[in-house]
């Protein structure tokens, strides 16, 4: 039986590539999308089907524990127990610290950090009981090095790897691995919409001379989710073209 994978934020740029990579790996894939974007999710699902990728779509608010609980309940009832979780969904609300509102601080922490707990908490116990599981948390280069105007985002993404290291120790003897991937600047639709001048300034700081692609991240996710990757846990994979070397 194919293992079941849930990818939060699965309809975005990195999420789409990740869903495709896991489909190619033979997984039964579920993509989540933010509740309220039903039309967009349906159109995305049709586009995936046109490329021969069968992906189920479910709405969720990852910042809400109960919403995540209800999601996993529906997925388990409809498809089966979740074996693989990719915590990919996230958001930004950038501003300098002196101007940052409490609302924008909490919005990012609740989504980018608390969302990882909210989702993982729903599936981790089942993975432990079954003796197999894969959790991959998508962090950011800015969680490693910090970034001007992103105190909320950098704090949340740094916290993601702290969560990874702790959860990895709890899962290690039960066949459950937990790892982090920290992407640098990736050529998603959002990034490519940035003004050309700004984009070239970003690229100038990347030693390999170009942005990454969503597939660069997706290939690493699939590698960590493979059945043969059981000796890798608690790690943080920097995929940033050499922009930051820890």
Backbone as a ProteinNet text record, in pm:
[ID]
protein_1_A
[PRIMARY]
XXXXXXXXXXXXXXXXXXXXXXXXXXXXXXXXXXXXXXXXXXXXXXXXXXXXXXXXXXXXXXXXXXXXXXXXXXXXXXXXXXXXXXXXXXXXXXXXXXXXXXXXXXXXXXXXXXXXXXXXXXXXXXXXXXXXXXXXXXXXXXXXXXXXXXXXXXXXXXXXXXXXXXXXXXXXXXXXXXXXXXXXXXXXXXXXXXXXXXXXXXXXXXXXXXXXXXXXXXXXXXXXXXXXXXXXXXXXXXXXXXXXXX
[TERTIARY]
84	0	87.4	51.4	128.1	116.9	227.1	225.1	158.3	92.9	15.1	94.5	104.1	181.1	89.9	107	36.3	139.3	112.6	200	120	153.5	81.4	129.3	36.9	72	107.6	43.5	80.7	50.9	-32.6	-67.9	22.6	119.6	214.5	327.6	429.8	539.8	620.6	678.5	754.4	660.6	539.9	443.7	406.4	384.6	349.4	460	582.6	696.2	711.6	685.1	696.3	588.9	466	359.2	393.3	445.7	482.4	594.4	693.6	806.2	759.3	667.9	618.3	527.4	451.3	372.8	464.5	572.1	668.2	730.1	738	794.3	694.5	572.1	470.9	384.1	388.4	306.6	166	71.8	-61.9	-56.7	-74.8	-43	-168.2	-165.7	-269.7	-204.1	-259.9	-212.6	-314.7	-266.6	-359.1	-349.1	-457.7	-461.4	-534.9	-513.4	-577	-727.3	-801.9	-947.7	-995.7	-1084	-1133.9	-1089.8	-985.4	-936	-979.9	-1106.6	-1156.5	-1145.2	-1179.6	-1174.6	-1032	-939.5	-799.3	-746	-785.1	-739.1	-796.2	-923	-984.4	-916.2	-883.8	-814.8	-675.1	-607.8	-474.1	-482.1	-581.4	-596.6	-619.9	-700.6	-725.1	-596.9	-516.8	-389.7	-295.6	-297.1	-212.8	-259.7	-390.3	-445.1	-408.9	-406.3	-370.1	-226.1	-144.6	-5.6	11.9	-101.5	-103.8	-59.6	-80.2	-53.3	-186.9	-217	-340.8	-312.5	-364.7	-342.1	-475.7	-505.6	-626.3	-599.4	-702.9	-686.4	-785	-734.5	-816	-782.8	-885	-858.1	-817.1	-735.6	-697.7	-644.4	-660.5	-592.8	-486.3	-361.2	-257.9	-226.8	-271	-247.1	-344.1	-443.8	-542.6	-529.1	-507.9	-488.4	-610.8	-729.4	-851.5	-870.4	-839.1	-850	-758.2	-636.5	-542.2	-591.4	-647.6	-703.7	-816.1	-903.2	-1015.4	-966.3	-864.6	-807.2	-756.8	-673.2	-614	-722.4	-824.3	-937.4	-1004.9	-1025.4	-1089.6	-1000	-871.4	-778.5	-771.4	-765.1	-756.4	-881.5	-997.6	-1122.9	-1137.3	-1093	-1111.7	-1006.5	-882.8	-771.6	-694.2	-663.6	-588.1	-494	-421.2	-331.1	-214.1	-173.9	-68.3	69.1	152.4	287.9	394.6	364.9	462.3	395.7	464.4	414.6	522.7	488.4	579.2	516.8	577.5	529.5	589.9	518.3	568.9	499.6	374.7	298.1	362.9	357.4	413.1	365.5	405.1	365.8	470.7	467.2	552.1	464.3	509.2	450.3	567.6	641.2	768.8	754	838.4	857.6	973.8	1032.3	1137.9	1078.8	1163.5	1117.7	1048.9	1104	1046.1	907.4	871.8	739.5	648.8	700.9	623.9	510.4	391.3	275.6	270.6	203	182.4	107.5	12.2	-67.7	20.4	114.3	201.8	305.3	347.3	436.6	363.4	245.2	172.1	123.8	86.2	39	146	270.7	379.7	418.9	428.9	463.1	356.3	229.6	120.7	115.1	150.5	146.9	276.4	390.7	516.3	579.4	553	608	500.2	396.5	290.6	223.2	216.8	158.1	232.1	363.3	442.7	404.1	389.9	342.7	200.4	111.4	-29.7	-49.1	28.4	16.4	88.2	210.2	290.2	226.3	169.9	107.6	-4	-70.4	-183.4	-139.3	-18.7	23.1	138.6	207.5	332.2	308.9	205	179.4	149.1	70.1	39.1	163.4	252.4	378.4	459.1	466.7	542	482.5	350.7	284.4	306.9	309	326.8	473.3	562.9	706.1	767	701.7	757.4	692.5	774.9	721.2	829.2	787.4	878.5	812	883.7	839.9	950.4	916.5	1012	955.6	1032.1	990.6	1066.2	992.8	1055.8	1081	1207.9	1247.7	1293.8	1403.6	1451.1	1594.4	1668.8	1802.4	1795.8	1683.6	1672	1647.6	1611.6	1606.5	1744.4	1839.9	1978	2062.4	2042.4	2129.4	2059.7	1925.4	1850.7	1836.4	1741.3	1719.9	1657	1712.1	1658.3	1509.6	1428.7	1284.8	1206.8	1270.5	1201.5	1224.4	1214.9	1234.9	1134.5	1010.1	906.5	934.2	961.3	985.2	1113.2	1220.9	1348.1	1336.4	1265	1245.3	1164.9	1057	973.4	1051	1124.9	1196	1314.7	1376.6	1481	1419	1301.5	1232.4	1192.5	1167.2	1130.5	1239	1366	1470.5	1491.2	1468.3	1471.3	1366.7	1248.4	1142.2	1187.2	1246.5	1294.7	1389.3	1488.6	1590.5	1530.4	1434.1	1371.3	1282.9	1198.7	1109	1187.7	1300.4	1383.6	1431.6	1464.2	1509.8	1397.5	1275.1	1161.9	1125.9	1148.7	1108.3	1215.7	1340.2	1453.9	1445.4	1411.2	1409.1	1281.3	1189.5	1061.7	1049.7	1158.4	1154.3	1094.8	1084.3	1026.7	1137.2	1162.8	1265.7	1201.6	1273.6	1227.6	1346.7	1331.2	1440.5	1390.1	1484.7	1455.8	1523.8	1457.3	1521.2	1510.9	1623.6	1627.4	1660.1	1558.2	1583.2	1636.3	1715.9	1750.7	1646.1	1689.2	1594.5	1559.8	1431.8	1381.1	1293.4	1307	1233.6	1089.1	1012.1	867.8	798.1	668.7	590.9	602.5	601.8	610.5	746.1	852.7	987.4	1010.3	961.8	983.5	901.6	803.8	724.2	795.6	907.2	985.7	1047.8	1063.9	1122.8	1257.8	1285.1	1407.5	1531.9	1537.1	1653.5	1677.1	1568.7	1579.3	1620.4	1562.4	1596	1743.8	1799.2	1941.4	2030.3	1984.5	2059.4	2063.5	1952	1947.2	2041.3	2033.3	2115.4	2263.9	2298.9	2440.3	2500	2416.5	2464.5	2465.1	2424.2	2420.3	2542.4	2635.1	2758.4	2739.9	2636.5	2620	2567.9	2521.5	2485	2341.2	2255.5	2114.3	2031.2	1900.3	1808.8	1791.2	1743.7	1709.3	1573.1	1535.3	1403.1	1324.4	1191.4	1112.5	1154	1195.9	1239.6	1365.1	1451	1569.9	1529.2	1423	1374.5	1297.6	1214.4	1130.1	1212.7	1322.8	1407.8	1464.2	1500.3	1553.1	1443.9	1322.7	1211.6	1189.4	1182.4	1159.3	1271	1393.5	1508.2	1488.7	1450.3	1434.4	1312.7	1214.8	1094.7	1108.5	1219.2	1239.5	1249.9	1208.4	1220.3	1365	1458.6	1600	1669.1	1594.1	1655.6	1643.2	1628.3	1600.8	1714.3	1836.1	1950.7	1974.1	1889	1902.4	1790.2	1825.2	1723	1784.8	1706.1	1753.1	1843.4	1850.4	1943.3	1873.4	1955.3	1906.7	1981.8	1910.1	1970.7	1961.6	2076.7	2082.5	2085.5	1984.4	1977.2	1962.6	2077.7	2075	2179.6	2238.7	2336.3	2462.8	2488.6	2609.7	2592.2	2470	2445.9	2480.5	2455.9	2489.4	2545.2	2663.2	2728.1	2752.2	2676	2685.7	2802.4
-119.7	0	124.5	223.4	346.4	425.2	483	567.1	700.2	757.1	879.6	999.3	1101.3	1221.3	1342.8	1430.3	1557.9	1669.3	1758.7	1874.5	2000	2072.5	2196.3	2303.8	2392.2	2490.9	2424.7	2313.2	2230.8	2291.9	2394.5	2454.3	2571	2604.2	2710.2	2659.6	2742.6	2707.1	2588.2	2597.5	2485.5	2369.4	2399.7	2294.4	2212.7	2278.8	2208.2	2112	2161.2	2076.7	1959.9	1984.5	1879.3	1773.3	1816.7	1719.7	1632.9	1693.2	1617.8	1518.4	1561.4	1473	1354.1	1377.2	1268	1175.1	1230.2	1144.5	1051.7	1107.6	1026.1	917.4	943.9	847	737.8	751.2	650.6	675.9	796.8	829.4	872.4	855.1	913.4	1050.4	1154.3	1289.2	1372.3	1444.3	1540.5	1677.6	1775.4	1913.3	1993.7	2074	2163.1	2302.5	2376.2	2515.1	2595.7	2726.1	2810.1	2814.8	2788.9	2789.8	2921.9	2913.2	3033	3041.2	2965.7	2968.4	2843.1	2809.3	2684	2681.6	2792	2795.9	2779.4	2846.3	2835.5	2694.8	2631.4	2495	2397.2	2416.5	2327.8	2342	2465.4	2487.8	2426.9	2440.2	2380.7	2228.4	2169	2023.3	1975.3	2050.1	2014.4	2024.3	2128.4	2144.3	2029	1984.5	1870.7	1742.8	1723.5	1605	1604.3	1722.2	1732.9	1688.6	1693.9	1648.1	1507.3	1440.4	1302.1	1290.1	1396.3	1391.4	1394.1	1286.1	1278.7	1322.9	1438.9	1495.3	1538.8	1492.5	1537	1674.1	1757.4	1890.6	1909.4	1967.5	1992.4	2130.8	2204.6	2334.4	2318.1	2411.4	2411.6	2549.6	2584.8	2701.5	2647.5	2644.1	2578.5	2653.8	2778.2	2852.2	2810	2728.3	2683.3	2534.8	2499.4	2359.5	2274.9	2327	2250.3	2229.4	2331.4	2317.3	2206.2	2200	2094	1957.5	1953.2	1828.2	1778.1	1869.7	1832.1	1787.4	1855.1	1816.9	1673.5	1642.7	1508.5	1404.4	1440.1	1348.4	1316.6	1420.3	1398.3	1316.7	1351.2	1278.2	1131.6	1106	967.9	889.8	954.4	886.2	862.6	959.5	950.9	865.2	874.2	812.6	712.3	751.1	662.4	741.3	669	731	799.8	913.2	992.6	939.9	907.8	857.1	963.1	1061.7	1164.6	1300.3	1392.1	1528.2	1625.7	1712.5	1819.8	1951.4	2013.8	2141.4	2253.6	2287.7	2382.3	2518.3	2522.3	2647.5	2753.3	2876.8	2986.1	3119.4	3226.5	3360.7	3460.1	3579.7	3689.5	3811.5	3891.6	4022.7	4112.5	4159.3	4224.8	4369.9	4408.1	4548.2	4552.9	4670.9	4684.3	4661.8	4622.7	4589.5	4708.7	4827.1	4944.5	4979.2	4926.9	4952.3	4828.9	4715.7	4591.3	4590.2	4560.6	4553	4416.3	4413.5	4286.2	4189.4	4243.6	4158.6	4090.9	4164	4106.1	4012	4039.7	3945.1	3812.8	3819.9	3698.5	3622.7	3694.5	3627.7	3534.7	3582.9	3501.5	3389.4	3418.2	3314	3204.9	3245.5	3147.7	3058.8	3113.3	3034.3	2956.6	3025.3	2965.1	2874.9	2902.3	2818.7	2733.7	2798.5	2720.9	2624.8	2663.1	2574.2	2442.2	2445.6	2321.9	2229.5	2288.4	2208.6	2159	2249.4	2214.3	2094.9	2090.5	1980.1	1854.7	1870.8	1753.6	1681.3	1757.1	1697.5	1600	1625	1540.5	1403.8	1395.9	1273.2	1199.6	1266.6	1211	1082.7	1082.4	965.1	842.8	861.6	749.5	696	786	743.1	659.2	705.7	631	492.3	485.6	356.4	259.4	311	225.1	195.8	268.8	242.2	295.5	395.8	456.5	592.5	690.1	821.6	914.6	1014.5	1117.2	1254	1343	1481.6	1569.6	1654.6	1749.9	1889.8	1973.8	2109.7	2207.9	2292.6	2390.1	2518.5	2548.9	2670.7	2772.6	2842.3	2945.7	2982.6	3026.1	3080.2	3195.8	3268.3	3381.9	3339.1	3214	3158.1	3120.4	3108.2	3075.7	3199.8	3301.6	3418.5	3547	3543.3	3665.4	3749.4	3844.5	3932.2	4062	4172.7	4304.6	4310.1	4356.9	4369.5	4240.6	4134.6	4006.2	3944	4023.4	3968.6	3858.1	3876.9	3775.6	3648.5	3665.1	3550.5	3476.8	3550.6	3487.6	3411.7	3469.7	3402	3273.6	3281.8	3164.2	3053.6	3091.1	2989.7	2931.8	3010.6	2954.9	2855.6	2890.2	2800.6	2669.3	2671.2	2548.3	2442.8	2483.3	2381.6	2336.6	2424.6	2380.3	2273.3	2293.6	2193.6	2063.4	2074.6	1957	1873.9	1939.3	1866	1795.2	1859.3	1796.9	1679.4	1701.2	1594.5	1476.9	1507.4	1400.2	1304.6	1358.8	1272.7	1184.3	1236.1	1156.1	1045.3	1068.9	971.3	871.9	900	827.1	675.7	628.4	483.6	417.3	496.6	442.6	447.5	476.9	479	604.8	709.9	836.7	941.4	992.4	1093.5	1231.2	1331.7	1470.5	1554.9	1623.3	1703.4	1838.9	1930.4	2065.2	2087.2	2159.9	2213.7	2365.4	2433	2579	2634.9	2666.9	2721.8	2864.5	2898.8	3037.5	3098.2	3186.5	3251.5	3157.3	3125.8	3030.1	3104	3069	3136.8	3094.6	3131.4	3106.6	3225	3210.9	3318.6	3447.8	3433.8	3550.6	3619.7	3542	3598.1	3661.7	3596	3646.8	3772.5	3801.7	3923	4047	4024.7	4136.1	4214.9	4344.6	4428.8	4373.2	4382.3	4325.4	4376.8	4503.9	4560.7	4496.6	4478.2	4415.1	4269.2	4201.4	4060.5	4044	4134	4125.2	4152.3	4237.5	4261.9	4135.9	4064.3	3938.4	3836.2	3821.7	3722.3	3751.6	3879	3916.7	3863.9	3833.7	3784.3	3631.3	3565	3418.3	3367.2	3298.2	3256.8	3177.8	3094.5	3017	3103	3224.7	3319.4	3314.4	3243.2	3239.6	3191.7	3216.7	3164.1	3013.8	2950	2809.4	2793	2669.5	2637.9	2558.8	2560.2	2475.9	2329.2	2282.1	2142.3	2115	2216	2197.5	2159.6	2220.2	2190.1	2058.6	2038.6	1919.2	1791.5	1795	1675.2	1638.8	1740.9	1715.2	1661	1715.2	1663.8	1515.7	1481.8	1341.8	1251.7	1300	1222.9	1192.3	1293.3	1273.6	1187.5	1182.3	1102.2	959.1	928.6	794.7	691.7	570.2	462	438.4	468.6	442.3	553.6	658.1	774.1	768.3	650	635.4	670.8	688.3	721.7	871.7	948	1094	1153.6	1217	1281.4	1394	1497.6	1613.4	1705.4	1686.4	1763.7	1885.1	1984.5	2103.7	2114.1	2097.7	2100.6	2241.6	2303.9	2438.3	2428.4	2481	2478.5	2622.4	2689.6	2834.1	2885.8	2795.2	2837.7	2895.5	2864.1	2914.7	3051.2	3101.6	3234.9	3242.7	3134.3	3128	2990.3	2986.1	2858.7	2854.3	2767.7	2759.4	2673
0	0	0	-79.7	-88	42.1	82.4	201	168.8	268	249.2	298.4	213.2	243.8	242.4	341.1	345.8	329.6	236.3	211.9	241.3	348.2	375.5	278.1	241.3	139.3	8.2	-19.1	-133.4	-268.3	-272.4	-401.6	-439.7	-354.2	-386.4	-473.8	-494.8	-584.6	-537.1	-417.7	-363	-332.7	-285.7	-255.6	-377	-489.4	-612.9	-655	-656.5	-694.6	-598.3	-470.1	-369.1	-389.5	-415	-441.6	-562.1	-667	-786.1	-756.5	-680.8	-647.6	-564.4	-470.8	-387.6	-466.6	-562.1	-651.5	-730.9	-783.1	-859.2	-772	-642.3	-548.3	-513.7	-562.3	-537.8	-416.7	-361.3	-244.8	-286.8	-198.2	-215.4	-149.5	-226.2	-180.4	-156.1	-45.1	-9.2	-0.1	-69.6	-60.1	18.5	113.4	182.5	123.6	138.2	94.7	200.3	198.1	298.9	276.2	381.1	371.7	312.3	214.8	148.1	3.3	-31.5	-169.5	-244.1	-231.6	-288.8	-441	-505.6	-652	-701.9	-637.5	-676.9	-657.6	-547.3	-520	-622.2	-659.9	-758.9	-894.4	-932.4	-1059.5	-1056.4	-942.6	-927.1	-940.2	-876.2	-881.3	-1023.9	-1099.1	-1239	-1321.5	-1295.8	-1367.9	-1336.2	-1212	-1173.4	-1243.3	-1248.5	-1315.4	-1463.6	-1523.4	-1665	-1689.3	-1582.8	-1592	-1534.1	-1510.5	-1459.8	-1313.9	-1235.6	-1092.1	-1018.7	-946.7	-870	-726.4	-691.1	-558	-499.6	-379.9	-310.4	-249.1	-239.7	-181.6	-66.9	42.6	161.3	217.3	263.7	326.4	471.9	520.2	661.6	698.5	823.6	881.1	973.7	928.1	1008.4	1136.5	1146.9	1271.1	1381.4	1346.3	1443.8	1472.6	1598.1	1636.5	1599.5	1627.6	1600.6	1450.8	1370.5	1225.1	1175.5	1228.1	1188.4	1234	1352.7	1405.2	1315.9	1276.1	1188.8	1051.6	999.6	870.1	872.8	970.3	976.2	1000.8	1075.5	1093.8	961.6	878.3	747.9	655.5	651.2	564.1	605.6	735.8	785.6	748.7	761.8	729.3	579.2	498.9	354.2	284.4	332.1	259.3	345.1	469	557.1	646.3	729.5	825.9	754.9	806.4	744.6	786.7	687.9	711.2	691.6	607.8	570.2	585.1	652.3	665.8	622.8	529.2	486.7	531.2	631.7	682.9	598.7	492.9	393.9	400	446	444.2	531.6	486.1	564.8	512.3	582.2	542.5	589.5	535.8	583.1	609.7	703.8	732.5	771.2	670.9	694.6	739.8	833.3	870.8	969	985.8	1085.5	1224.5	1316.7	1451.3	1517.7	1495.9	1563.4	1511.8	1394.4	1338	1340.8	1383.1	1375.5	1477.2	1428.5	1517.4	1585.6	1698.6	1768	1676.5	1600.2	1510.5	1406	1347	1245.1	1304.9	1427.2	1495.4	1517.4	1575.5	1609.3	1486.5	1380.4	1259.7	1203.7	1199.8	1144.3	1240	1368.6	1465.3	1465.9	1464.3	1470.8	1347.2	1231.6	1108	1089.3	1092.2	1051.1	1157.1	1283.4	1390.1	1456.8	1507.9	1573.3	1476.4	1347.9	1248.6	1236.1	1254.7	1248.9	1364.6	1483.3	1596.9	1573.6	1531.2	1515.5	1423	1314.9	1219.6	1268.2	1314.4	1354.1	1471.4	1561.1	1680.3	1642.4	1530.8	1489.5	1436	1382.2	1311.8	1379.6	1470.3	1524.6	1604.1	1687.7	1770.9	1686	1580.6	1492	1422.9	1382	1321.5	1420.1	1545.2	1647.1	1667.6	1673.7	1698.5	1582.2	1459.3	1341.8	1312.1	1377.3	1362.3	1234.7	1173.8	1051.8	1031.5	996.6	966.1	916	840.8	789.2	808.5	875.8	888.8	832.8	737.9	680.9	701	768.9	799.5	711.4	641.4	553.3	631.4	654.4	724.2	621	644.2	552.4	586.9	485.8	510.1	609.5	609.9	701.4	845.6	865.4	1000	1049.6	958.4	994.2	1016.3	933.1	937.8	980.4	989.6	1017.7	892.1	896.1	781.9	828.8	784.7	817.4	781.6	876	850.7	864.4	913.8	927.5	1065	1168.6	1303.5	1332.8	1290.2	1314.1	1234.1	1105.7	1016.8	1055.4	1081	1116.8	1248.5	1344.5	1472.8	1455.5	1377.4	1355.6	1285.3	1180.6	1102.4	1178	1264.6	1351.6	1449.7	1501.2	1592.7	1529.2	1399.5	1329.2	1344.2	1330.9	1341.9	1485.9	1582.6	1721.7	1746.5	1692	1699.6	1634.1	1515.6	1443.5	1529.7	1589.8	1666.2	1787.2	1853.8	1969.4	1927	1825.7	1779.9	1722.5	1656.3	1599.8	1708	1824.5	1934	1986.7	1984	2030.4	1931.8	1802.8	1702.3	1662.9	1701	1643.9	1660.4	1778.6	1802.8	1753.2	1702.8	1655.6	1503.8	1435.3	1288.8	1230	1311.7	1265.5	1257.2	1138.6	1121.3	1106.8	1155.7	1146.5	1101.9	990.7	935.5	888.6	872.4	824.5	690.8	602.5	482.1	490.4	470.1	476.1	338.1	258.9	125.5	131.2	30	5.7	-85.7	-174.1	-264.8	-380.4	-390.9	-488.9	-589.3	-715.9	-822	-829.6	-728.3	-729.8	-796.5	-819.1	-880.7	-799.8	-665.7	-579.6	-592.2	-593.6	-603.4	-739.6	-843.1	-978.3	-1007.1	-919.5	-936.4	-881.6	-811.9	-757.9	-873.3	-855.7	-959.5	-1004.1	-1134.8	-1191.8	-1120.4	-1089.2	-1022.2	-885.3	-811.5	-679.9	-694	-792.5	-815	-848	-928.3	-962.4	-841.2	-750.5	-627.3	-540.3	-539.1	-464	-525.7	-657.6	-727.4	-710.9	-704.7	-689.3	-559.6	-461.9	-332.4	-324.2	-432.3	-433.9	-510.8	-445.8	-512.3	-641.4	-651.9	-775.7	-890.5	-859.2	-963.8	-1012.9	-944.4	-983	-864.7	-871.8	-771.7	-790.1	-686.8	-698.5	-763.5	-785.8	-840.5	-736.6	-745.7	-655.4	-659.9	-775.9	-787.5	-705.4	-687.7	-603.8	-461.4	-412.7	-278.2	-278.1	-377.3	-382.6	-388.8	-463	-470.9	-334	-256.5	-122.4	-30.7	-42.7	36.6	6.6	-121	-159.2	-108.6	-114.6	-62.7	84.9	163.6	307.5	341.2	250	272.5	223.2	160.4	105.9	218.3	188.4	287	327.5	237.6	264.4	342.5	382.3	448.9	600.9	655	797.3	890.9	839.3	926.5	932.2	864.2	862.1	945.6	1056.9	1138.7	1220	1244.4	1319.2	1240.7	1109.2	1025.7	965.9	929.5	860.4	728.8	618	485.5	428.5	411.2	354.1	201.7	137	-8.3	-53.6	-66.8	-88.8	-187.5	-263.6	-363.8	-305.1	-176.6	-111.9	-47.2	-44.5	11.5	159.4	230.2	373.4	403.1	461.3	493.2	643.2	709.7	855.7	899.6
[MASK]
++++++++++++++++++++++++++++++++++++++++++++++++++++++++++++++++++++++++++++++++++++++++++++++++++++++++++++++++++++++++++++++++++++++++++++++++++++++++++++++++++++++++++++++++++++++++++++++++++++++++++++++++++++++++++++++++++++++++++++++++++++++

